[in-house]
Amino acid sequence: MKNVFAIFCILIFFAACKKSSFLDARPDQSLVVPSSLADLQALLDNDRIMNGTNGLGVTPSLGEAACTDYYINEDDLYGFLSPLESNAYTWQQQVFNGEHILDWNLPYKVIFYANTALEGLSNIPVDNSNQTAWNNVKGSALFYRAFMFWQLAQIFAPPYDSATAETDWGIPLRMKSDINEAIQRATVAATYQQIINDLTEALPLLPDIPLYATRPSKAAVHAMLAKVYMIMHNYTAAMEHADACLQLQSALIDYNTVDTTVAFPFTELNEETIFYSTAIYYTITVPNYAAVDTTLYNIYGENDLRKKVFFSELSPGIRTFSGSYGKYALFSGIAADEMILTRAECYARIGNTEAALNDLNSLLAKRYRTGTFIPYTATTATEALLLILKERRKELVMRGVRWTDLRRLNKEGIYTTELSRTVNAVTYSLPPNDPRYTYPIPDEVISFNPDMPQNSR
């Protein structure tokens, strides 16, 4: 364990390097020597780095910061928050000011750990005595890499469009732990194909259900494949993987049993959690600074328990979000409720109205006061789809899902939304399909890689 701790310290030191965080810094690779399956598993079990536990966060938050689920007091916006947060809040074309961007650096740190584990396996022979442990390390590393590639693509690559995916620029696909590996942006098509490849390879290697929800599993892999295929508008494949996930893990919390007298009603790693991760901490989206948008709050009916469970009152008429499955941090992982809504949406899109409504109503029965929920009905699949999208908006608030949903739904033209905010009497807006739905590659990355294409804003 002393050796493992030393490895962790060395890797954390390299993570802090100022030159574009792993993309350009050169560590002394001779010091990074995980040499056993136990070492490699311990590397991946560092949930502070890999999952963002302890309130630090690991998945990008810039998408959530740019959504309109909340608003910021104008004095705080320009007096307390960083320029980065203020720029994201008002959808400025120039967001970064040469800062080290955690939304880029921390996911690539996870990818570095995953690649280190995959390379370490090449030196460990497999036999009957270690096959299960070996498989778990490889499957976990592949999952973590795919999960972070996907997270990065939602922020730094344009929304998936089959007509342009072969030419649109995606993200750098780091496939080695060697920091000197050439940095190039793959296409969007290649980015998503690599995510699918990693997840497909991981699937048979992992257990159905993990020992801890901070570890990957078959259920989590199926869930991620459902999310990926939904973004790619392949609803049949997304439905099949959402269903496969739910066959393994489908427990729901009955919100009638949730204690609403406490500040944060949900426990971490609760029974709905399929894979646990949290979003990078930004002041802009935390209680006491971020107030819940009144329009959002008012779409919940009085018997809808989410209105009480998700939101708490800071002062008369001012509410904050307190219903995160990450408790003190914003949950950005995967839970069964999202998969039920995903399967329901896919059913509606392929024309199975009855199955779509069955899924939707089974979820909502756990979200309304006992005896008050009246099941939804619909005469067409399109009508059912609109109901499901509305409930998806209400159920998955502040989980980092809405940004991705807006990007994909705006592309289809079914459920388009123009975002707007007024600050100091100036109204800012983000129309559907605006280039600002894709953040620029961080300044420091471009400065060390001047030939890298930059996103247009």
SULWOUR-V28446 format. One record per residue. N is the residue number from 1. RES is the residue in one small letter. PSI is psi in whole degrees, -180 to 180 (NA if undefined). OMEGA is omega in degrees with one decimal (none if undefined). Layout:
n=N res=RES psi=PSI omega=OMEGA
n=N res=RES psi=PSI omega=OMEGA
This chain:
n=1 res=m psi=-31 omega=176.4
n=2 res=k psi=-40 omega=177.8
n=3 res=n psi=-42 omega=179.6
n=4 res=v psi=-43 omega=178.7
n=5 res=f psi=-40 omega=178.2
n=6 res=a psi=-40 omega=177.9
n=7 res=i psi=-45 omega=-179.6
n=8 res=f psi=-46 omega=-178.0
n=9 res=c psi=-42 omega=179.6
n=10 res=i psi=-45 omega=-179.0
n=11 res=l psi=-40 omega=178.5
n=12 res=i psi=-37 omega=176.8
n=13 res=f psi=-45 omega=179.6
n=14 res=f psi=-33 omega=179.3
n=15 res=a psi=-28 omega=-176.9
n=16 res=a psi=-1 omega=-178.8
n=17 res=c psi=141 omega=-173.2
n=18 res=k psi=-18 omega=-177.6
n=19 res=k psi=83 omega=169.8
n=20 res=s psi=24 omega=170.5
n=21 res=s psi=85 omega=177.7
n=22 res=f psi=-25 omega=-176.0
n=23 res=l psi=-21 omega=-177.8
n=24 res=d psi=-25 omega=-177.4
n=25 res=a psi=150 omega=-179.9
n=26 res=r psi=106 omega=177.5
n=27 res=p psi=168 omega=171.9
n=28 res=d psi=98 omega=-173.0
n=29 res=q psi=-21 omega=-179.5
n=30 res=s psi=-18 omega=-179.7
n=31 res=l psi=-18 omega=-175.5
n=32 res=v psi=98 omega=-168.2
n=33 res=v psi=51 omega=171.8
n=34 res=p psi=123 omega=-168.4
n=35 res=s psi=-2 omega=-179.4
n=36 res=s psi=165 omega=176.4
n=37 res=l psi=-37 omega=178.8
n=38 res=a psi=-41 omega=177.0
n=39 res=d psi=-47 omega=-176.3
n=40 res=l psi=-40 omega=177.6
n=41 res=q psi=-40 omega=177.8
n=42 res=a psi=-37 omega=176.9
n=43 res=l psi=-46 omega=-178.2
n=44 res=l psi=-21 omega=178.6
n=45 res=d psi=4 omega=175.9
n=46 res=n psi=82 omega=-169.9
n=47 res=d psi=-18 omega=174.9
n=48 res=r psi=-40 omega=179.4
n=49 res=i psi=-46 omega=-169.8
n=50 res=m psi=-28 omega=-176.0
n=51 res=n psi=-14 omega=-179.8
n=52 res=g psi=32 omega=179.6
n=53 res=t psi=174 omega=179.8
n=54 res=n psi=26 omega=172.9
n=55 res=g psi=6 omega=-178.0
n=56 res=l psi=-38 omega=179.4
n=57 res=g psi=157 omega=-179.8
n=58 res=v psi=-29 omega=-178.3
n=59 res=t psi=152 omega=-177.4
n=60 res=p psi=142 omega=178.2
n=61 res=s psi=-4 omega=-175.5
n=62 res=l psi=-29 omega=175.5
n=63 res=g psi=-46 omega=178.0
n=64 res=e psi=-39 omega=180.0
n=65 res=a psi=-29 omega=-177.4
n=66 res=a psi=-2 omega=177.2
n=67 res=c psi=169 omega=-174.6
n=68 res=t psi=34 omega=175.2
n=69 res=d psi=-11 omega=-174.2
n=70 res=y psi=170 omega=172.2
n=71 res=y psi=160 omega=-175.9
n=72 res=i psi=137 omega=172.1
n=73 res=n psi=135 omega=-173.7
n=74 res=e psi=-34 omega=177.7
n=75 res=d psi=-39 omega=178.5
n=76 res=d psi=-36 omega=-174.0
n=77 res=l psi=-44 omega=-176.4
n=78 res=y psi=-1 omega=-179.3
n=79 res=g psi=-26 omega=-174.2
n=80 res=f psi=-37 omega=-175.4
n=81 res=l psi=159 omega=178.5
n=82 res=s psi=159 omega=175.1
n=83 res=p psi=-37 omega=178.1
n=84 res=l psi=-49 omega=-178.9
n=85 res=e psi=-42 omega=178.9
n=86 res=s psi=-40 omega=179.2
n=87 res=n psi=-41 omega=177.7
n=88 res=a psi=-39 omega=-177.9
n=89 res=y psi=-36 omega=-176.7
n=90 res=t psi=15 omega=173.3
n=91 res=w psi=47 omega=178.9
n=92 res=q psi=150 omega=177.2
n=93 res=q psi=-41 omega=176.5
n=94 res=q psi=109 omega=-174.4
n=95 res=v psi=-43 omega=-172.5
n=96 res=f psi=153 omega=179.2
n=97 res=n psi=44 omega=-179.7
n=98 res=g psi=6 omega=-178.5
n=99 res=e psi=164 omega=168.7
n=100 res=h psi=116 omega=-171.5
n=101 res=i psi=109 omega=-177.7
n=102 res=l psi=-33 omega=-179.1
n=103 res=d psi=-22 omega=175.0
n=104 res=w psi=-49 omega=-170.9
n=105 res=n psi=-45 omega=-174.4
n=106 res=l psi=-42 omega=174.3
n=107 res=p psi=-38 omega=178.5
n=108 res=y psi=-25 omega=172.6
n=109 res=k psi=-44 omega=176.9
n=110 res=v psi=-42 omega=179.4
n=111 res=i psi=-39 omega=176.2
n=112 res=f psi=-46 omega=177.6
n=113 res=y psi=-44 omega=-179.1
n=114 res=a psi=-45 omega=179.3
n=115 res=n psi=-37 omega=176.7
n=116 res=t psi=-42 omega=179.2
n=117 res=a psi=-42 omega=-179.7
n=118 res=l psi=-40 omega=179.0
n=119 res=e psi=-34 omega=177.5
n=120 res=g psi=-32 omega=-179.5
n=121 res=l psi=-27 omega=-177.4
n=122 res=s psi=-17 omega=-180.0
n=123 res=n psi=6 omega=-177.1
n=124 res=i psi=108 omega=178.9
n=125 res=p psi=147 omega=-179.9
n=126 res=v psi=136 omega=172.4
n=127 res=d psi=-176 omega=-175.3
n=128 res=n psi=-27 omega=-175.8
n=129 res=s psi=-23 omega=-175.2
n=130 res=n psi=9 omega=-174.3
n=131 res=q psi=-46 omega=-177.1
n=132 res=t psi=-45 omega=-180.0
n=133 res=a psi=-41 omega=178.7
n=134 res=w psi=-46 omega=179.3
n=135 res=n psi=-41 omega=-177.4
n=136 res=n psi=-40 omega=177.5
n=137 res=v psi=-48 omega=-177.9
n=138 res=k psi=-47 omega=-179.8
n=139 res=g psi=-40 omega=179.8
n=140 res=s psi=-45 omega=-179.4
n=141 res=a psi=-42 omega=177.7
n=142 res=l psi=-41 omega=179.1
n=143 res=f psi=-48 omega=-178.2
n=144 res=y psi=-42 omega=179.8
n=145 res=r psi=-45 omega=179.3
n=146 res=a psi=-42 omega=-179.0
n=147 res=f psi=-43 omega=-178.5
n=148 res=m psi=-34 omega=171.3
n=149 res=f psi=-44 omega=-179.9
n=150 res=w psi=-45 omega=179.7
n=151 res=q psi=-46 omega=179.8
n=152 res=l psi=-38 omega=-178.5
n=153 res=a psi=-27 omega=-180.0
n=154 res=q psi=-17 omega=-177.7
n=155 res=i psi=-46 omega=-168.7
n=156 res=f psi=3 omega=174.7
n=157 res=a psi=150 omega=-180.0
n=158 res=p psi=160 omega=178.3
n=159 res=p psi=147 omega=-178.4
n=160 res=y psi=130 omega=176.4
n=161 res=d psi=115 omega=-175.5
n=162 res=s psi=-26 omega=-178.3
n=163 res=a psi=-24 omega=-175.1
n=164 res=t psi=1 omega=-173.4
n=165 res=a psi=-29 omega=-179.0
n=166 res=e psi=-16 omega=-179.2
n=167 res=t psi=-22 omega=176.6
n=168 res=d psi=145 omega=179.2
n=169 res=w psi=130 omega=175.3
n=170 res=g psi=-131 omega=-176.8
n=171 res=i psi=163 omega=170.7
n=172 res=p psi=129 omega=179.8
n=173 res=l psi=93 omega=-179.6
n=174 res=r psi=114 omega=-175.6
n=175 res=m psi=1 omega=179.6
n=176 res=k psi=159 omega=175.7
n=177 res=s psi=-11 omega=179.6
n=178 res=d psi=114 omega=-177.3
n=179 res=i psi=-17 omega=179.8
n=180 res=n psi=1 omega=175.7
n=181 res=e psi=137 omega=-178.8
n=182 res=a psi=137 omega=-177.8
n=183 res=i psi=117 omega=178.3
n=184 res=q psi=148 omega=174.2
n=185 res=r psi=127 omega=171.9
n=186 res=a psi=167 omega=172.1
n=187 res=t psi=165 omega=175.2
n=188 res=v psi=-42 omega=179.6
n=189 res=a psi=-45 omega=-179.9
n=190 res=a psi=-36 omega=178.5
n=191 res=t psi=-51 omega=-178.4
n=192 res=y psi=-34 omega=178.0
n=193 res=q psi=-38 omega=177.9
n=194 res=q psi=-40 omega=176.9
n=195 res=i psi=-47 omega=179.8
n=196 res=i psi=-42 omega=-179.9
n=197 res=n psi=-46 omega=-179.6
n=198 res=d psi=-44 omega=-178.9
n=199 res=l psi=-41 omega=179.9
n=200 res=t psi=-40 omega=178.4
n=201 res=e psi=-34 omega=-179.0
n=202 res=a psi=-30 omega=-169.3
n=203 res=l psi=-53 omega=-176.6
n=204 res=p psi=-9 omega=-174.2
n=205 res=l psi=-18 omega=-170.3
n=206 res=l psi=157 omega=175.5
n=207 res=p psi=159 omega=178.8
n=208 res=d psi=-50 omega=-178.5
n=209 res=i psi=137 omega=-176.5
n=210 res=p psi=160 omega=173.7
n=211 res=l psi=-39 omega=174.4
n=212 res=y psi=148 omega=-177.9
n=213 res=a psi=-8 omega=172.6
n=214 res=t psi=-9 omega=177.5
n=215 res=r psi=148 omega=175.5
n=216 res=p psi=163 omega=-179.6
n=217 res=s psi=173 omega=174.1
n=218 res=k psi=-40 omega=178.8
n=219 res=a psi=-43 omega=-179.9
n=220 res=a psi=-39 omega=178.6
n=221 res=v psi=-47 omega=177.6
n=222 res=h psi=-40 omega=179.6
n=223 res=a psi=-44 omega=179.8
n=224 res=m psi=-40 omega=177.0
n=225 res=l psi=-37 omega=176.1
n=226 res=a psi=-43 omega=179.7
n=227 res=k psi=-42 omega=-178.9
n=228 res=v psi=-49 omega=-177.9
n=229 res=y psi=-31 omega=176.6
n=230 res=m psi=-44 omega=177.3
n=231 res=i psi=-33 omega=-179.8
n=232 res=m psi=3 omega=177.8
n=233 res=h psi=25 omega=174.1
n=234 res=n psi=86 omega=-168.8
n=235 res=y psi=-25 omega=176.3
n=236 res=t psi=-47 omega=178.5
n=237 res=a psi=-41 omega=178.9
n=238 res=a psi=-42 omega=179.4
n=239 res=m psi=-42 omega=-178.3
n=240 res=e psi=-41 omega=-179.2
n=241 res=h psi=-36 omega=174.6
n=242 res=a psi=-41 omega=178.6
n=243 res=d psi=-44 omega=179.1
n=244 res=a psi=-39 omega=176.4
n=245 res=c psi=-48 omega=-175.7
n=246 res=l psi=-23 omega=173.9
n=247 res=q psi=-25 omega=-179.3
n=248 res=l psi=-36 omega=-173.9
n=249 res=q psi=108 omega=-174.4
n=250 res=s psi=11 omega=-176.7
n=251 res=a psi=138 omega=177.5
n=252 res=l psi=147 omega=173.5
n=253 res=i psi=131 omega=171.1
n=254 res=d psi=113 omega=-175.2
n=255 res=y psi=-11 omega=172.9
n=256 res=n psi=-20 omega=-178.1
n=257 res=t psi=-1 omega=-176.2
n=258 res=v psi=133 omega=180.0
n=259 res=d psi=110 omega=-178.2
n=260 res=t psi=5 omega=179.6
n=261 res=t psi=-11 omega=-179.7
n=262 res=v psi=161 omega=-175.0
n=263 res=a psi=-40 omega=-180.0
n=264 res=f psi=103 omega=-168.6
n=265 res=p psi=-26 omega=-173.1
n=266 res=f psi=143 omega=174.5
n=267 res=t psi=153 omega=172.6
n=268 res=e psi=152 omega=178.0
n=269 res=l psi=39 omega=179.6
n=270 res=n psi=176 omega=-170.3
n=271 res=e psi=-17 omega=176.7
n=272 res=e psi=-16 omega=-172.3
n=273 res=t psi=122 omega=176.4
n=274 res=i psi=-43 omega=174.8
n=275 res=f psi=131 omega=-173.3
n=276 res=y psi=127 omega=167.6
n=277 res=s psi=161 omega=178.7
n=278 res=t psi=158 omega=-176.8
n=279 res=a psi=152 omega=178.3
n=280 res=i psi=137 omega=-176.8
n=281 res=y psi=122 omega=168.6
n=282 res=y psi=136 omega=178.0
n=283 res=t psi=-31 omega=-172.6
n=284 res=i psi=-22 omega=-176.6
n=285 res=t psi=15 omega=-177.7
n=286 res=v psi=157 omega=177.5
n=287 res=p psi=154 omega=-178.5
n=288 res=n psi=-17 omega=173.5
n=289 res=y psi=-42 omega=-178.2
n=290 res=a psi=116 omega=176.7
n=291 res=a psi=139 omega=-176.6
n=292 res=v psi=135 omega=179.0
n=293 res=d psi=132 omega=-176.9
n=294 res=t psi=-38 omega=179.4
n=295 res=t psi=-42 omega=177.0
n=296 res=l psi=-48 omega=-177.0
n=297 res=y psi=-37 omega=-174.2
n=298 res=n psi=-8 omega=178.6
n=299 res=i psi=-7 omega=177.1
n=300 res=y psi=129 omega=176.6
n=301 res=g psi=167 omega=-176.3
n=302 res=e psi=-29 omega=178.5
n=303 res=n psi=0 omega=177.5
n=304 res=d psi=112 omega=-174.5
n=305 res=l psi=-19 omega=178.2
n=306 res=r psi=-27 omega=179.2
n=307 res=k psi=-32 omega=179.6
n=308 res=k psi=-38 omega=-174.5
n=309 res=v psi=-38 omega=-175.8
n=310 res=f psi=-29 omega=-168.8
n=311 res=f psi=143 omega=175.6
n=312 res=s psi=153 omega=-174.0
n=313 res=e psi=123 omega=175.6
n=314 res=l psi=-42 omega=178.6
n=315 res=s psi=168 omega=-176.2
n=316 res=p psi=118 omega=178.1
n=317 res=g psi=-4 omega=-179.9
n=318 res=i psi=120 omega=-176.1
n=319 res=r psi=155 omega=176.8
n=320 res=t psi=161 omega=178.0
n=321 res=f psi=125 omega=-178.7
n=322 res=s psi=16 omega=-174.2
n=323 res=g psi=34 omega=-178.4
n=324 res=s psi=139 omega=172.3
n=325 res=y psi=-6 omega=173.0
n=326 res=g psi=8 omega=179.9
n=327 res=k psi=-96 omega=-177.4
n=328 res=y psi=-19 omega=-179.4
n=329 res=a psi=158 omega=178.1
n=330 res=l psi=122 omega=179.6
n=331 res=f psi=131 omega=178.6
n=332 res=s psi=16 omega=-180.0
n=333 res=g psi=-150 omega=-176.9
n=334 res=i psi=134 omega=179.1
n=335 res=a psi=163 omega=-174.5
n=336 res=a psi=-34 omega=-179.3
n=337 res=d psi=-39 omega=177.0
n=338 res=e psi=-41 omega=-179.0
n=339 res=m psi=-35 omega=176.3
n=340 res=i psi=-43 omega=178.1
n=341 res=l psi=-35 omega=177.4
n=342 res=t psi=-46 omega=178.4
n=343 res=r psi=-40 omega=178.6
n=344 res=a psi=-45 omega=179.6
n=345 res=e psi=-43 omega=-179.8
n=346 res=c psi=-40 omega=175.2
n=347 res=y psi=-46 omega=-179.4
n=348 res=a psi=-40 omega=-176.7
n=349 res=r psi=-27 omega=177.7
n=350 res=i psi=8 omega=170.6
n=351 res=g psi=7 omega=-179.5
n=352 res=n psi=80 omega=-174.9
n=353 res=t psi=-42 omega=-177.0
n=354 res=e psi=-47 omega=179.8
n=355 res=a psi=-38 omega=179.3
n=356 res=a psi=-46 omega=-179.0
n=357 res=l psi=-35 omega=177.0
n=358 res=n psi=-44 omega=177.9
n=359 res=d psi=-48 omega=-177.6
n=360 res=l psi=-47 omega=-177.2
n=361 res=n psi=-32 omega=178.0
n=362 res=s psi=-35 omega=177.0
n=363 res=l psi=-49 omega=-173.8
n=364 res=l psi=-26 omega=176.2
n=365 res=a psi=-25 omega=177.8
n=366 res=k psi=-2 omega=-174.5
n=367 res=r psi=-12 omega=-178.6
n=368 res=y psi=157 omega=175.2
n=369 res=r psi=140 omega=-177.2
n=370 res=t psi=128 omega=176.2
n=371 res=g psi=0 omega=-176.6
n=372 res=t psi=-17 omega=-174.7
n=373 res=f psi=127 omega=174.7
n=374 res=i psi=117 omega=-175.4
n=375 res=p psi=142 omega=176.7
n=376 res=y psi=149 omega=171.5
n=377 res=t psi=157 omega=177.9
n=378 res=a psi=145 omega=-179.3
n=379 res=t psi=-18 omega=179.6
n=380 res=t psi=161 omega=178.0
n=381 res=a psi=-35 omega=178.8
n=382 res=t psi=-41 omega=177.0
n=383 res=e psi=-42 omega=177.5
n=384 res=a psi=-40 omega=-180.0
n=385 res=l psi=-44 omega=-179.2
n=386 res=l psi=-37 omega=175.8
n=387 res=l psi=-43 omega=-177.8
n=388 res=i psi=-42 omega=179.6
n=389 res=l psi=-36 omega=177.0
n=390 res=k psi=-44 omega=180.0
n=391 res=e psi=-31 omega=174.8
n=392 res=r psi=-41 omega=176.9
n=393 res=r psi=-41 omega=-176.6
n=394 res=k psi=-35 omega=-174.2
n=395 res=e psi=-38 omega=-169.5
n=396 res=l psi=30 omega=-178.3
n=397 res=v psi=137 omega=175.4
n=398 res=m psi=35 omega=175.9
n=399 res=r psi=10 omega=-176.6
n=400 res=g psi=11 omega=-177.3
n=401 res=v psi=-34 omega=-171.5
n=402 res=r psi=-39 omega=179.4
n=403 res=w psi=-48 omega=178.1
n=404 res=t psi=-41 omega=178.5
n=405 res=d psi=-43 omega=178.8
n=406 res=l psi=-43 omega=-179.6
n=407 res=r psi=-44 omega=-177.0
n=408 res=r psi=-38 omega=-177.6
n=409 res=l psi=-37 omega=176.2
n=410 res=n psi=-35 omega=178.6
n=411 res=k psi=-34 omega=-176.9
n=412 res=e psi=-25 omega=-178.5
n=413 res=g psi=11 omega=-179.0
n=414 res=i psi=-37 omega=-169.8
n=415 res=y psi=52 omega=-173.9
n=416 res=t psi=149 omega=-177.4
n=417 res=t psi=131 omega=170.9
n=418 res=e psi=124 omega=179.5
n=419 res=l psi=143 omega=177.7
n=420 res=s psi=151 omega=176.2
n=421 res=r psi=147 omega=175.8
n=422 res=t psi=125 omega=-179.2
n=423 res=v psi=122 omega=-179.5
n=424 res=n psi=45 omega=177.1
n=425 res=a psi=8 omega=176.2
n=426 res=v psi=128 omega=-179.7
n=427 res=t psi=126 omega=176.5
n=428 res=y psi=146 omega=-177.9
n=429 res=s psi=155 omega=175.7
n=430 res=l psi=98 omega=-178.7
n=431 res=p psi=162 omega=175.3
n=432 res=p psi=141 omega=175.4
n=433 res=n psi=18 omega=176.6
n=434 res=d psi=144 omega=177.8
n=435 res=p psi=-22 omega=-179.5
n=436 res=r psi=-4 omega=169.7
n=437 res=y psi=-7 omega=173.4
n=438 res=t psi=122 omega=179.9
n=439 res=y psi=153 omega=175.8
n=440 res=p psi=155 omega=169.5
n=441 res=i psi=135 omega=-176.8
n=442 res=p psi=146 omega=-176.7
n=443 res=d psi=-43 omega=-176.0
n=444 res=e psi=-32 omega=178.3
n=445 res=v psi=-45 omega=178.9
n=446 res=i psi=-37 omega=-177.7
n=447 res=s psi=-32 omega=178.5
n=448 res=f psi=-10 omega=-179.0
n=449 res=n psi=69 omega=-171.2
n=450 res=p psi=-18 omega=178.7
n=451 res=d psi=-5 omega=-179.5
n=452 res=m psi=130 omega=177.8
n=453 res=p psi=138 omega=177.7
n=454 res=q psi=148 omega=176.6
n=455 res=n psi=140 omega=175.0
n=456 res=s psi=145 omega=179.6
n=457 res=r psi=NA omega=none
